[in-house]
Structures are given as C-alpha cells and as structure tokens.
Amino acid sequence: MQKEFLIETRSVADEKGTLLNLKYYLIEEEPPQSAAPLYRICIKKSIAEHPGVEETESTPPVSDSELFTRQVLKQLIQNAVTPVCLLEIVDDMITREEGQAS
C-alpha cells in the first residue's frame, strides 16, 4: 500500500521565463514483506499555460527513515529541483551521505 503526501508547491520561472508549478510529494510505501515503511520522493511539474499536462518523476525507495527522506526533500524544494534531474540529484545526495557516514 502507498500513501502520497503533498509537502509543498512552488512556482518558479525557468531560464526562458516560463512559469513552472512544482509539487513535491513524500510517498510512504508499506511493502508486503516488511513491517517498516519505505519512503520515496515524487515531483510533479506543470507549466502555468498548460496546467493539465504534468511531467512526473519518482525515486525508488530513498530510505526507511521518514526524517532522512524529509531532509532530502527539503533540499530539493529549496533548490527548485524539477523531475528531469530528480533521480540524478537524489543519487548524488545519498552517495555523498553514505561517504560521510563511513
């Protein structure tokens, strides 16, 4: 089972001045084999002129820690990350975090 929580909505202009609407979601998954939920991140982007057309990207499970996943999500929101670069940026963030932990 999966639950989707809208964390924040931002409106930003791209390099051409087009207004983008970005929605950031925390997704809680409860896998059938595990008692502990896993957390993913989803970003949905729409252009102000075409609000019904969305570009969406989701990560695979980021962590079993809601707090850690929310911290990653907060950084993505602060930097107005879009769906097109979500996976690469989250991968870099997690790799850097693992490097600091060892």
Secondary structure, 3 states (H helix, E strand, C coil): CEEEEEEEEEEEECCCCCEEEEEEEEEEECCCCCCCCEEEEEEEEEECCEEEEEEEEECCCCECCHHHHHHHHHHHHHCCCCHHHHHHHHHHHHHHHHHHHC
